[in-house]
Amino acid sequence: MTADEARKKIQDIQGWISSSEADFLFNSNLGLNENSLIVDLGTANGYSAALLGCLGCKIITIDNYKDKSQSRYTIQELKEQEIFKELQNIEFIEGESIEVAKTFEDESIDLIFIDADHSFQAVKTDIEAWLPKLKRKGKMFFHDYESYPDVALAVNEAFENGLLEKHGQIESMLYTTKPK
């Protein structure tokens, strides 16, 4: 499936990712397969989870659902949507990101997509909680890197501390990896 086909398949889901960002996120991960694990932080309406789900990987999408302005649905309502019935490779978890992170083994995740709470402390905490769970040279994507100064501050601090390496950026979608 191409990025364009994936975007068409999920076009009824409201999302805040531009077409260019969606293509970048999708195409940067075409090498992943059904044995790969992706964690999506910040489910909202499920756009990024569905987009990544079109890759055929196992997707675990996590949200605490406290910010009702970001989602029109509960997790149960999302699960009942036709697209999520079709994409059987997506698991929804309602909970706090850092608590859920504790349930994953270290170096078990191929890709982590962070688009949850955009405050400096929340992004920093997500990086700290989830980075050990990412495989060596695993990918960590951030949305709203250019749009929210606190997201950029937290990610830039991770760059300065050698925790992440920058690999690319389209608009406000940033692609990083965990160093060796």
Secondary structure, DSSP 8 states (H G I E B T S, - for coil): --HHHHHHHTTTS--S--HHHHHHHHHTTTT--TT-EEEEE--TTSHHHHHHHTTTSEEEEEE----TTS-SS-HHHHHTSHHHHH-TTEEEEES-HHHHHTTS-TT-EEEEEE-S--SHHHHHHHHHHHGGGEEEEEEEEEESTTT-HHHHHHHHHHHHTTS-EEEEEETTEEEEE---
